[in-house]
Amino acid sequence: MTCPDCERHKLSASMWRNEAYKHAGTPLPWKPEELLREEYERGFIDGMQKQMQSSVDKAVNGMARARGQE
């Protein structure tokens, strides 16, 4: 899993790069909407994995505490 800040900075850099190409009047060598969609999907998946891992950790910790009280 990647750092959320790194993903945010990568997305920001991508947007500024697209803006620079637009102001220069140079056609983009890639399709920006595809890159942004891929970045969004990757970030969404990473977020869901982190949320699921957190839920599993809470459940395991709860079961361990319950077992320790027996």
PQR file with spaces between the fields and no chain letter, atoms N, CA, C, O and H, PARSE charges and radii, in Angstrom:
ATOM       1  N    MET     1       0.856   -1.174    0.000 -0.4000 1.5000
ATOM       2  CA   MET     1       0.000    0.000    0.000 -0.0000 2.0000
ATOM       3  C    MET     1       0.901    1.236    0.000  0.5500 1.7000
ATOM       4  O    MET     1       1.956    1.243    0.635 -0.5500 1.4000
ATOM       5  N    THR     2       0.493    2.247   -0.693 -0.4000 1.5000
ATOM       6  CA   THR     2       1.289    3.462   -0.766 -0.0000 2.0000
ATOM       7  C    THR     2       0.770    4.497    0.218  0.5500 1.7000
ATOM       8  O    THR     2      -0.359    4.420    0.702 -0.5500 1.4000
ATOM       9  H    THR     2      -0.364    2.242   -1.209  0.4000 1.0000
ATOM      10  N    CYS     3       1.617    5.450    0.492 -0.4000 1.5000
ATOM      11  CA   CYS     3       1.290    6.538    1.417 -0.0000 2.0000
ATOM      12  C    CYS     3       0.218    7.440    0.795  0.5500 1.7000
ATOM      13  O    CYS     3       0.344    7.820   -0.369 -0.5500 1.4000
ATOM      14  H    CYS     3       2.534    5.512    0.099  0.4000 1.0000
ATOM      15  N    PRO     4      -0.836    7.793    1.550 -0.5600 1.5000
ATOM      16  CA   PRO     4      -1.873    8.672    0.995  0.2800 2.0000
ATOM      17  C    PRO     4      -1.323   10.027    0.550  0.5500 1.7000
ATOM      18  O    PRO     4      -1.779   10.589   -0.446 -0.5500 1.4000
ATOM      19  N    ASP     5      -0.336   10.554    1.292 -0.4000 1.5000
ATOM      20  CA   ASP     5       0.254   11.837    0.904 -0.0000 2.0000
ATOM      21  C    ASP     5       0.994   11.710   -0.422  0.5500 1.7000
ATOM      22  O    ASP     5       0.916   12.603   -1.266 -0.5500 1.4000
ATOM      23  H    ASP     5       0.036   10.098    2.101  0.4000 1.0000
ATOM      24  N    CYS     6       1.708   10.608   -0.607 -0.4000 1.5000
ATOM      25  CA   CYS     6       2.429   10.397   -1.869 -0.0000 2.0000
ATOM      26  C    CYS     6       1.451   10.343   -3.038  0.5500 1.7000
ATOM      27  O    CYS     6       1.696   10.930   -4.092 -0.5500 1.4000
ATOM      28  H    CYS     6       1.771    9.883    0.078  0.4000 1.0000
ATOM      29  N    GLU     7       0.342    9.634   -2.843 -0.4000 1.5000
ATOM      30  CA   GLU     7      -0.659    9.540   -3.902 -0.0000 2.0000
ATOM      31  C    GLU     7      -1.254   10.913   -4.208  0.5500 1.7000
ATOM      32  O    GLU     7      -1.484   11.250   -5.369 -0.5500 1.4000
ATOM      33  H    GLU     7       0.143    9.156   -1.987  0.4000 1.0000
ATOM      34  N    ARG     8      -1.501   11.698   -3.169 -0.4000 1.5000
ATOM      35  CA   ARG     8      -2.061   13.038   -3.356 -0.0000 2.0000
ATOM      36  C    ARG     8      -1.084   13.922   -4.131  0.5500 1.7000
ATOM      37  O    ARG     8      -1.489   14.655   -5.033 -0.5500 1.4000
ATOM      38  H    ARG     8      -1.314   11.425   -2.225  0.4000 1.0000
ATOM      39  N    HIS     9       0.203   13.853   -3.781 -0.4000 1.5000
ATOM      40  CA   HIS     9       1.207   14.670   -4.464 -0.0000 2.0000
ATOM      41  C    HIS     9       1.388   14.226   -5.912  0.5500 1.7000
ATOM      42  O    HIS     9       1.589   15.052   -6.803 -0.5500 1.4000
ATOM      43  H    HIS     9       0.532   13.258   -3.048  0.4000 1.0000
ATOM      44  N    LYS    10       1.314   12.911   -6.138 -0.4000 1.5000
ATOM      45  CA   LYS    10       1.443   12.401   -7.504 -0.0000 2.0000
ATOM      46  C    LYS    10       0.280   12.890   -8.365  0.5500 1.7000
ATOM      47  O    LYS    10       0.473   13.265   -9.522 -0.5500 1.4000
ATOM      48  H    LYS    10       1.150   12.241   -5.415  0.4000 1.0000
ATOM      49  N    LEU    11      -0.919   12.885   -7.803 -0.4000 1.5000
ATOM      50  CA   LEU    11      -2.100   13.355   -8.525 -0.0000 2.0000
ATOM      51  C    LEU    11      -1.997   14.855   -8.808  0.5500 1.7000
ATOM      52  O    LEU    11      -2.324   15.311   -9.904 -0.5500 1.4000
ATOM      53  H    LEU    11      -1.076   12.581   -6.864  0.4000 1.0000
ATOM      54  N    SER    12      -1.537   15.619   -7.810 -0.4000 1.5000
ATOM      55  CA   SER    12      -1.372   17.064   -7.982 -0.0000 2.0000
ATOM      56  C    SER    12      -0.347   17.362   -9.077  0.5500 1.7000
ATOM      57  O    SER    12      -0.571   18.229   -9.922 -0.5500 1.4000
ATOM      58  H    SER    12      -1.271   15.249   -6.920  0.4000 1.0000
ATOM      59  N    ALA    13       0.774   16.644   -9.058 -0.4000 1.5000
ATOM      60  CA   ALA    13       1.803   16.849  -10.081 -0.0000 2.0000
ATOM      61  C    ALA    13       1.255   16.522  -11.466  0.5500 1.7000
ATOM      62  O    ALA    13       1.568   17.201  -12.444 -0.5500 1.4000
ATOM      63  H    ALA    13       0.956   15.940   -8.372  0.4000 1.0000
ATOM      64  N    SER    14       0.440   15.482  -11.538 -0.4000 1.5000
ATOM      65  CA   SER    14      -0.158   15.097  -12.818 -0.0000 2.0000
ATOM      66  C    SER    14      -1.058   16.206  -13.348  0.5500 1.7000
ATOM      67  O    SER    14      -1.033   16.522  -14.537 -0.5500 1.4000
ATOM      68  H    SER    14       0.186   14.931  -10.743  0.4000 1.0000
ATOM      69  N    MET    15      -1.856   16.796  -12.453 -0.4000 1.5000
ATOM      70  CA   MET    15      -2.754   17.876  -12.881 -0.0000 2.0000
ATOM      71  C    MET    15      -1.968   19.103  -13.352  0.5500 1.7000
ATOM      72  O    MET    15      -2.307   19.705  -14.370 -0.5500 1.4000
ATOM      73  H    MET    15      -1.876   16.538  -11.486  0.4000 1.0000
ATOM      74  N    TRP    16      -0.913   19.474  -12.607 -0.4000 1.5000
ATOM      75  CA   TRP    16      -0.110   20.640  -12.999 -0.0000 2.0000
ATOM      76  C    TRP    16       0.614   20.387  -14.319  0.5500 1.7000
ATOM      77  O    TRP    16       0.745   21.295  -15.141 -0.5500 1.4000
ATOM      78  H    TRP    16      -0.637   18.984  -11.779  0.4000 1.0000
ATOM      79  N    ARG    17       1.079   19.168  -14.522 -0.4000 1.5000
ATOM      80  CA   ARG    17       1.754   18.828  -15.782 -0.0000 2.0000
ATOM      81  C    ARG    17       0.782   18.969  -16.949  0.5500 1.7000
ATOM      82  O    ARG    17       1.146   19.495  -18.001 -0.5500 1.4000
ATOM      83  H    ARG    17       0.972   18.431  -13.855  0.4000 1.0000
ATOM      84  N    ASN    18      -0.454   18.501  -16.767 -0.4000 1.5000
ATOM      85  CA   ASN    18      -1.460   18.639  -17.817 -0.0000 2.0000
ATOM      86  C    ASN    18      -1.740   20.106  -18.102  0.5500 1.7000
ATOM      87  O    ASN    18      -1.896   20.499  -19.258 -0.5500 1.4000
ATOM      88  H    ASN    18      -0.749   18.074  -15.913  0.4000 1.0000
ATOM      89  N    GLU    19      -1.805   20.919  -17.045 -0.4000 1.5000
ATOM      90  CA   GLU    19      -2.064   22.355  -17.197 -0.0000 2.0000
ATOM      91  C    GLU    19      -0.916   23.032  -17.955  0.5500 1.7000
ATOM      92  O    GLU    19      -1.156   23.904  -18.790 -0.5500 1.4000
ATOM      93  H    GLU    19      -1.679   20.599  -16.106  0.4000 1.0000
ATOM      94  N    ALA    20       0.323   22.634  -17.668 -0.4000 1.5000
ATOM      95  CA   ALA    20       1.485   23.206  -18.368 -0.0000 2.0000
ATOM      96  C    ALA    20       1.444   22.883  -19.856  0.5500 1.7000
ATOM      97  O    ALA    20       1.730   23.743  -20.690 -0.5500 1.4000
ATOM      98  H    ALA    20       0.517   21.926  -16.989  0.4000 1.0000
ATOM      99  N    TYR    21       1.093   21.656  -20.188 -0.4000 1.5000
ATOM     100  CA   TYR    21       0.967   21.288  -21.601 -0.0000 2.0000
ATOM     101  C    TYR    21      -0.122   22.121  -22.277  0.5500 1.7000
ATOM     102  O    TYR    21       0.038   22.562  -23.415 -0.5500 1.4000
ATOM     103  H    TYR    21       0.861   20.958  -19.512  0.4000 1.0000
ATOM     104  N    LYS    22      -1.225   22.329  -21.567 -0.4000 1.5000
ATOM     105  CA   LYS    22      -2.338   23.089  -22.137 -0.0000 2.0000
ATOM     106  C    LYS    22      -1.912   24.538  -22.419  0.5500 1.7000
ATOM     107  O    LYS    22      -2.216   25.073  -23.485 -0.5500 1.4000
ATOM     108  H    LYS    22      -1.355   21.970  -20.643  0.4000 1.0000
ATOM     109  N    HIS    23      -1.218   25.169  -21.481 -0.4000 1.5000
ATOM     110  CA   HIS    23      -0.777   26.559  -21.663 -0.0000 2.0000
ATOM     111  C    HIS    23       0.298   26.688  -22.736  0.5500 1.7000
ATOM     112  O    HIS    23       0.397   27.718  -23.403 -0.5500 1.4000
ATOM     113  H    HIS    23      -0.971   24.734  -20.615  0.4000 1.0000
ATOM     114  N    ALA    24       1.098   25.644  -22.899 -0.4000 1.5000
ATOM     115  CA   ALA    24       2.146   25.674  -23.918 -0.0000 2.0000
ATOM     116  C    ALA    24       1.576   25.425  -25.311  0.5500 1.7000
ATOM     117  O    ALA    24       2.242   25.678  -26.315 -0.5500 1.4000
ATOM     118  H    ALA    24       1.017   24.808  -22.357  0.4000 1.0000
ATOM     119  N    GLY    25       0.342   24.928  -25.368 -0.4000 1.5000
ATOM     120  CA   GLY    25      -0.268   24.645  -26.663 -0.0000 2.0000
ATOM     121  C    GLY    25       0.227   23.353  -27.275  0.5500 1.7000
ATOM     122  O    GLY    25       0.029   23.109  -28.465 -0.5500 1.4000
ATOM     123  H    GLY    25      -0.199   24.722  -24.552  0.4000 1.0000
ATOM     124  N    THR    26       0.861   22.534  -26.481 -0.4000 1.5000
ATOM     125  CA   THR    26       1.383   21.254  -26.946 -0.0000 2.0000
ATOM     126  C    THR    26       0.376   20.150  -26.633  0.5500 1.7000
ATOM     127  O    THR    26      -0.141   20.095  -25.517 -0.5500 1.4000
ATOM     128  H    THR    26       1.022   22.732  -25.514  0.4000 1.0000
ATOM     129  N    PRO    27       0.091   19.279  -27.584 -0.5600 1.5000
ATOM     130  CA   PRO    27      -0.840   18.188  -27.279  0.2800 2.0000
ATOM     131  C    PRO    27      -0.232   17.233  -26.249  0.5500 1.7000
ATOM     132  O    PRO    27       0.972   16.980  -26.252 -0.5500 1.4000
ATOM     133  N    LEU    28      -1.065   16.723  -25.393 -0.4000 1.5000
ATOM     134  CA   LEU    28      -0.603   15.781  -24.377 -0.0000 2.0000
ATOM     135  C    LEU    28      -0.207   14.461  -25.026  0.5500 1.7000
ATOM     136  O    LEU    28      -0.901   13.977  -25.921 -0.5500 1.4000
ATOM     137  H    LEU    28      -2.044   16.928  -25.390  0.4000 1.0000
ATOM     138  N    PRO    29       0.900   13.877  -24.584 -0.5600 1.5000
ATOM     139  CA   PRO    29       1.302   12.579  -25.128  0.2800 2.0000
ATOM     140  C    PRO    29       0.517   11.421  -24.501  0.5500 1.7000
ATOM     141  O    PRO    29       0.788   10.258  -24.802 -0.5500 1.4000
ATOM     142  N    TRP    30      -0.438   11.726  -23.646 -0.4000 1.5000
ATOM     143  CA   TRP    30      -1.271   10.715  -23.000 -0.0000 2.0000
ATOM     144  C    TRP    30      -2.678   11.269  -22.836  0.5500 1.7000
ATOM     145  O    TRP    30      -2.911   12.455  -23.069 -0.5500 1.4000
ATOM     146  H    TRP    30      -0.658   12.670  -23.402  0.4000 1.0000
ATOM     147  N    LYS    31      -3.602   10.429  -22.442 -0.4000 1.5000
ATOM     148  CA   LYS    31      -4.974   10.872  -22.209 -0.0000 2.0000
ATOM     149  C    LYS    31      -5.144   11.134  -20.716  0.5500 1.7000
ATOM     150  O    LYS    31      -5.153   10.186  -19.931 -0.5500 1.4000
ATOM     151  H    LYS    31      -3.413    9.465  -22.253  0.4000 1.0000
ATOM     152  N    PRO    32      -5.280   12.398  -20.301 -0.5600 1.5000
ATOM     153  CA   PRO    32      -5.300   12.724  -18.878  0.2800 2.0000
ATOM     154  C    PRO    32      -6.440   12.074  -18.104  0.5500 1.7000
ATOM     155  O    PRO    32      -6.261   11.696  -16.946 -0.5500 1.4000
ATOM     156  N    GLU    33      -7.598   11.940  -18.719 -0.4000 1.5000
ATOM     157  CA   GLU    33      -8.725   11.355  -17.983 -0.0000 2.0000
ATOM     158  C    GLU    33      -8.463    9.901  -17.617  0.5500 1.7000
ATOM     159  O    GLU    33      -8.936    9.423  -16.586 -0.5500 1.4000
ATOM     160  H    GLU    33      -7.743   12.247  -19.660  0.4000 1.0000
ATOM     161  N    GLU    34      -7.708    9.196  -18.459 -0.4000 1.5000
ATOM     162  CA   GLU    34      -7.380    7.802  -18.150 -0.0000 2.0000
ATOM     163  C    GLU    34      -6.426    7.726  -16.968  0.5500 1.7000
ATOM     164  O    GLU    34      -6.582    6.879  -16.089 -0.5500 1.4000
ATOM     165  H    GLU    34      -7.324    9.584  -19.296  0.4000 1.0000
ATOM     166  N    LEU    35      -5.430    8.624  -16.951 -0.4000 1.5000
ATOM     167  CA   LEU    35      -4.480    8.632  -15.844 -0.0000 2.0000
ATOM     168  C    LEU    35      -5.167    8.986  -14.530  0.5500 1.7000
ATOM     169  O    LEU    35      -4.921    8.350  -13.505 -0.5500 1.4000
ATOM     170  H    LEU    35      -5.303    9.313  -17.665  0.4000 1.0000
ATOM     171  N    LEU    36      -6.026    9.997  -14.562 -0.4000 1.5000
ATOM     172  CA   LEU    36      -6.715   10.410  -13.347 -0.0000 2.0000
ATOM     173  C    LEU    36      -7.645    9.300  -12.853  0.5500 1.7000
ATOM     174  O    LEU    36      -7.739    9.059  -11.650 -0.5500 1.4000
ATOM     175  H    LEU    36      -6.226   10.513  -15.394  0.4000 1.0000
ATOM     176  N    ARG    37      -8.322    8.634  -13.765 -0.4000 1.5000
ATOM     177  CA   ARG    37      -9.212    7.540  -13.374 -0.0000 2.0000
ATOM     178  C    ARG    37      -8.414    6.417  -12.713  0.5500 1.7000
ATOM     179  O    ARG    37      -8.828    5.875  -11.688 -0.5500 1.4000
ATOM     180  H    ARG    37      -8.246    8.830  -14.742  0.4000 1.0000
ATOM     181  N    GLU    38      -7.265    6.070  -13.305 -0.4000 1.5000
ATOM     182  CA   GLU    38      -6.432    5.012  -12.744 -0.0000 2.0000
ATOM     183  C    GLU    38      -5.933    5.400  -11.353  0.5500 1.7000
ATOM     184  O    GLU    38      -5.931    4.575  -10.439 -0.5500 1.4000
ATOM     185  H    GLU    38      -6.928    6.510  -14.138  0.4000 1.0000
ATOM     186  N    GLU    39      -5.506    6.668  -11.193 -0.4000 1.5000
ATOM     187  CA   GLU    39      -5.029    7.134   -9.885 -0.0000 2.0000
ATOM     188  C    GLU    39      -6.157    7.087   -8.862  0.5500 1.7000
ATOM     189  O    GLU    39      -5.942    6.667   -7.725 -0.5500 1.4000
ATOM     190  H    GLU    39      -5.508    7.338  -11.935  0.4000 1.0000
ATOM     191  N    TYR    40      -7.354    7.513   -9.251 -0.4000 1.5000
ATOM     192  CA   TYR    40      -8.500    7.506   -8.344 -0.0000 2.0000
ATOM     193  C    TYR    40      -8.829    6.078   -7.921  0.5500 1.7000
ATOM     194  O    TYR    40      -9.035    5.800   -6.739 -0.5500 1.4000
ATOM     195  H    TYR    40      -7.529    7.855  -10.174  0.4000 1.0000
ATOM     196  N    GLU    41      -8.877    5.176   -8.905 -0.4000 1.5000
ATOM     197  CA   GLU    41      -9.205    3.781   -8.598 -0.0000 2.0000
ATOM     198  C    GLU    41      -8.169    3.163   -7.676  0.5500 1.7000
ATOM     199  O    GLU    41      -8.517    2.441   -6.741 -0.5500 1.4000
ATOM     200  H    GLU    41      -8.710    5.402   -9.864  0.4000 1.0000
ATOM     201  N    ARG    42      -6.889    3.445   -7.937 -0.4000 1.5000
ATOM     202  CA   ARG    42      -5.834    2.900   -7.094 -0.0000 2.0000
ATOM     203  C    ARG    42      -5.961    3.440   -5.673  0.5500 1.7000
ATOM     204  O    ARG    42      -5.831    2.685   -4.709 -0.5500 1.4000
ATOM     205  H    ARG    42      -6.607    4.031   -8.696  0.4000 1.0000
ATOM     206  N    GLY    43      -6.215    4.737   -5.538 -0.4000 1.5000
ATOM     207  CA   GLY    43      -6.389    5.332   -4.216 -0.0000 2.0000
ATOM     208  C    GLY    43      -7.601    4.775   -3.496  0.5500 1.7000
ATOM     209  O    GLY    43      -7.556    4.540   -2.288 -0.5500 1.4000
ATOM     210  H    GLY    43      -6.322    5.350   -6.321  0.4000 1.0000
ATOM     211  N    PHE    44      -8.687    4.563   -4.230 -0.4000 1.5000
ATOM     212  CA   PHE    44      -9.909    4.005   -3.638 -0.0000 2.0000
ATOM     213  C    PHE    44      -9.644    2.593   -3.134  0.5500 1.7000
ATOM     214  O    PHE    44     -10.040    2.239   -2.023 -0.5500 1.4000
ATOM     215  H    PHE    44      -8.724    4.754   -5.211  0.4000 1.0000
ATOM     216  N    ILE    45      -8.975    1.791   -3.947 -0.4000 1.5000
ATOM     217  CA   ILE    45      -8.678    0.410   -3.557 -0.0000 2.0000
ATOM     218  C    ILE    45      -7.763    0.381   -2.341  0.5500 1.7000
ATOM     219  O    ILE    45      -7.985   -0.402   -1.418 -0.5500 1.4000
ATOM     220  H    ILE    45      -8.653    2.078   -4.849  0.4000 1.0000
ATOM     221  N    ASP    46      -6.729    1.230   -2.332 -0.4000 1.5000
ATOM     222  CA   ASP    46      -5.832    1.296   -1.178 -0.0000 2.0000
ATOM     223  C    ASP    46      -6.594    1.686    0.083  0.5500 1.7000
ATOM     224  O    ASP    46      -6.356    1.128    1.153 -0.5500 1.4000
ATOM     225  H    ASP    46      -6.548    1.866   -3.082  0.4000 1.0000
ATOM     226  N    GLY    47      -7.508    2.644   -0.044 -0.4000 1.5000
ATOM     227  CA   GLY    47      -8.308    3.078    1.098 -0.0000 2.0000
ATOM     228  C    GLY    47      -9.201    1.968    1.617  0.5500 1.7000
ATOM     229  O    GLY    47      -9.334    1.789    2.828 -0.5500 1.4000
ATOM     230  H    GLY    47      -7.700    3.097   -0.914  0.4000 1.0000
ATOM     231  N    MET    48      -9.813    1.223    0.712 -0.4000 1.5000
ATOM     232  CA   MET    48     -10.675    0.112    1.127 -0.0000 2.0000
ATOM     233  C    MET    48      -9.862   -0.987    1.807  0.5500 1.7000
ATOM     234  O    MET    48     -10.319   -1.586    2.780 -0.5500 1.4000
ATOM     235  H    MET    48      -9.705    1.368   -0.271  0.4000 1.0000
ATOM     236  N    GLN    49      -8.648   -1.255    1.293 -0.4000 1.5000
ATOM     237  CA   GLN    49      -7.795   -2.267    1.917 -0.0000 2.0000
ATOM     238  C    GLN    49      -7.401   -1.831    3.326  0.5500 1.7000
ATOM     239  O    GLN    49      -7.401   -2.643    4.251 -0.5500 1.4000
ATOM     240  H    GLN    49      -8.277   -0.768    0.502  0.4000 1.0000
ATOM     241  N    LYS    50      -7.069   -0.563    3.487 -0.4000 1.5000
ATOM     242  CA   LYS    50      -6.680   -0.051    4.807 -0.0000 2.0000
ATOM     243  C    LYS    50      -7.861   -0.141    5.772  0.5500 1.7000
ATOM     244  O    LYS    50      -7.688   -0.532    6.926 -0.5500 1.4000
ATOM     245  H    LYS    50      -7.069    0.096    2.735  0.4000 1.0000
ATOM     246  N    GLN    51      -9.057    0.217    5.310 -0.4000 1.5000
ATOM     247  CA   GLN    51     -10.247    0.155    6.152 -0.0000 2.0000
ATOM     248  C    GLN    51     -10.542   -1.290    6.552  0.5500 1.7000
ATOM     249  O    GLN    51     -10.877   -1.558    7.705 -0.5500 1.4000
ATOM     250  H    GLN    51      -9.198    0.535    4.372  0.4000 1.0000
ATOM     251  N    MET    52     -10.419   -2.221    5.603 -0.4000 1.5000
ATOM     252  CA   MET    52     -10.680   -3.626    5.906 -0.0000 2.0000
ATOM     253  C    MET    52      -9.659   -4.155    6.906  0.5500 1.7000
ATOM     254  O    MET    52     -10.020   -4.873    7.839 -0.5500 1.4000
ATOM     255  H    MET    52     -10.147   -2.003    4.666  0.4000 1.0000
ATOM     256  N    GLN    53      -8.387   -3.807    6.720 -0.4000 1.5000
ATOM     257  CA   GLN    53      -7.348   -4.265    7.639 -0.0000 2.0000
ATOM     258  C    GLN    53      -7.594   -3.716    9.037  0.5500 1.7000
ATOM     259  O    GLN    53      -7.379   -4.421   10.023 -0.5500 1.4000
ATOM     260  H    GLN    53      -8.094   -3.224    5.962  0.4000 1.0000
ATOM     261  N    SER    54      -8.039   -2.473    9.134 -0.4000 1.5000
ATOM     262  CA   SER    54      -8.348   -1.874   10.423 -0.0000 2.0000
ATOM     263  C    SER    54      -9.494   -2.618   11.104  0.5500 1.7000
ATOM     264  O    SER    54      -9.442   -2.870   12.308 -0.5500 1.4000
ATOM     265  H    SER    54      -8.214   -1.901    8.333  0.4000 1.0000
ATOM     266  N    SER    55     -10.514   -2.966   10.351 -0.4000 1.5000
ATOM     267  CA   SER    55     -11.651   -3.709   10.901 -0.0000 2.0000
ATOM     268  C    SER    55     -11.222   -5.090   11.383  0.5500 1.7000
ATOM     269  O    SER    55     -11.648   -5.539   12.447 -0.5500 1.4000
ATOM     270  H    SER    55     -10.557   -2.761    9.373  0.4000 1.0000
ATOM     271  N    VAL    56     -10.387   -5.758   10.609 -0.4000 1.5000
ATOM     272  CA   VAL    56      -9.900   -7.076   11.000 -0.0000 2.0000
ATOM     273  C    VAL    56      -9.052   -6.962   12.262  0.5500 1.7000
ATOM     274  O    VAL    56      -9.183   -7.778   13.174 -0.5500 1.4000
ATOM     275  H    VAL    56     -10.041   -5.394    9.745  0.4000 1.0000
ATOM     276  N    ASP    57      -8.183   -5.952   12.319 -0.4000 1.5000
ATOM     277  CA   ASP    57      -7.349   -5.752   13.508 -0.0000 2.0000
ATOM     278  C    ASP    57      -8.207   -5.519   14.748  0.5500 1.7000
ATOM     279  O    ASP    57      -7.920   -6.072   15.810 -0.5500 1.4000
ATOM     280  H    ASP    57      -8.076   -5.289   11.578  0.4000 1.0000
ATOM     281  N    LYS    58      -9.259   -4.703   14.624 -0.4000 1.5000
ATOM     282  CA   LYS    58     -10.150   -4.453   15.761 -0.0000 2.0000
ATOM     283  C    LYS    58     -10.830   -5.734   16.211  0.5500 1.7000
ATOM     284  O    LYS    58     -10.939   -5.990   17.410 -0.5500 1.4000
ATOM     285  H    LYS    58      -9.492   -4.254   13.761  0.4000 1.0000
ATOM     286  N    ALA    59     -11.288   -6.540   15.266 -0.4000 1.5000
ATOM     287  CA   ALA    59     -11.956   -7.792   15.608 -0.0000 2.0000
ATOM     288  C    ALA    59     -10.994   -8.755   16.302  0.5500 1.7000
ATOM     289  O    ALA    59     -11.356   -9.378   17.300 -0.5500 1.4000
ATOM     290  H    ALA    59     -11.199   -6.333   14.291  0.4000 1.0000
ATOM     291  N    VAL    60      -9.786   -8.880   15.786 -0.4000 1.5000
ATOM     292  CA   VAL    60      -8.797   -9.777   16.376 -0.0000 2.0000
ATOM     293  C    VAL    60      -8.431   -9.302   17.780  0.5500 1.7000
ATOM     294  O    VAL    60      -8.333  -10.112   18.702 -0.5500 1.4000
ATOM     295  H    VAL    60      -9.492   -8.373   14.975  0.4000 1.0000
ATOM     296  N    ASN    61      -8.229   -8.001   17.945 -0.4000 1.5000
ATOM     297  CA   ASN    61      -7.890   -7.464   19.259 -0.0000 2.0000
ATOM     298  C    ASN    61      -9.039   -7.682   20.244  0.5500 1.7000
ATOM     299  O    ASN    61      -8.808   -8.021   21.405 -0.5500 1.4000
ATOM     300  H    ASN    61      -8.309   -7.343   17.196  0.4000 1.0000
ATOM     301  N    GLY    62     -10.270   -7.489   19.783 -0.4000 1.5000
ATOM     302  CA   GLY    62     -11.436   -7.725   20.638 -0.0000 2.0000
ATOM     303  C    GLY    62     -11.535   -9.175   21.073  0.5500 1.7000
ATOM     304  O    GLY    62     -11.844   -9.458   22.230 -0.5500 1.4000
ATOM     305  H    GLY    62     -10.457   -7.214   18.839  0.4000 1.0000
ATOM     306  N    MET    63     -11.276  -10.094   20.156 -0.4000 1.5000
ATOM     307  CA   MET    63     -11.326  -11.520   20.493 -0.0000 2.0000
ATOM     308  C    MET    63     -10.208  -11.880   21.459  0.5500 1.7000
ATOM     309  O    MET    63     -10.402  -12.694   22.362 -0.5500 1.4000
ATOM     310  H    MET    63     -11.025   -9.864   19.216  0.4000 1.0000
ATOM     311  N    ALA    64      -9.039  -11.277   21.275 -0.4000 1.5000
ATOM     312  CA   ALA    64      -7.907  -11.559   22.166 -0.0000 2.0000
ATOM     313  C    ALA    64      -8.215  -11.045   23.580  0.5500 1.7000
ATOM     314  O    ALA    64      -7.916  -11.717   24.566 -0.5500 1.4000
ATOM     315  H    ALA    64      -8.881  -10.616   20.542  0.4000 1.0000
ATOM     316  N    ARG    65      -8.817   -9.847   23.671 -0.4000 1.5000
ATOM     317  CA   ARG    65      -9.169   -9.312   24.990 -0.0000 2.0000
ATOM     318  C    ARG    65     -10.219  -10.198   25.656  0.5500 1.7000
ATOM     319  O    ARG    65     -10.128  -10.481   26.850 -0.5500 1.4000
ATOM     320  H    ARG    65      -9.060   -9.301   22.869  0.4000 1.0000
ATOM     321  N    ALA    66     -11.220  -10.636   24.880 -0.4000 1.5000
ATOM     322  CA   ALA    66     -12.266  -11.489   25.432 -0.0000 2.0000
ATOM     323  C    ALA    66     -11.684  -12.823   25.907  0.5500 1.7000
ATOM     324  O    ALA    66     -12.096  -13.349   26.941 -0.5500 1.4000
ATOM     325  H    ALA    66     -11.293  -10.406   23.910  0.4000 1.0000
ATOM     326  N    ARG    67     -10.757  -13.352   25.174 -0.4000 1.5000
ATOM     327  CA   ARG    67     -10.131  -14.626   25.547 -0.0000 2.0000
ATOM     328  C    ARG    67      -9.285  -14.449   26.806  0.5500 1.7000
ATOM     329  O    ARG    67      -9.207  -15.359   27.631 -0.5500 1.4000
ATOM     330  H    ARG    67     -10.423  -12.924   24.334  0.4000 1.0000
ATOM     331  N    GLY    68      -8.657  -13.292   26.958 -0.4000 1.5000
ATOM     332  CA   GLY    68      -7.815  -13.014   28.129 -0.0000 2.0000
ATOM     333  C    GLY    68      -8.645  -12.831   29.395  0.5500 1.7000
ATOM     334  O    GLY    68      -8.130  -13.025   30.496 -0.5500 1.4000
ATOM     335  H    GLY    68      -8.720  -12.553   26.288  0.4000 1.0000
ATOM     336  N    GLN    69      -9.908  -12.465   29.265 -0.4000 1.5000
ATOM     337  CA   GLN    69     -10.771  -12.252   30.426 -0.0000 2.0000
ATOM     338  C    GLN    69     -11.392  -13.551   30.920  0.5500 1.7000
ATOM     339  O    GLN    69     -11.945  -13.585   32.019 -0.5500 1.4000
ATOM     340  H    GLN    69     -10.327  -12.308   28.370  0.4000 1.0000
ATOM     341  N    GLU    70     -11.315  -14.605   30.145 -0.4000 1.5000
ATOM     342  CA   GLU    70     -11.930  -15.893   30.548 -0.0000 2.0000
ATOM     343  C    GLU    70     -11.165  -16.550   31.651  0.5500 1.7000
ATOM     344  O    GLU    70     -11.541  -17.631   32.104 -0.5500 1.4000
ATOM     345  H    GLU    70     -10.866  -14.578   29.252  0.4000 1.0000
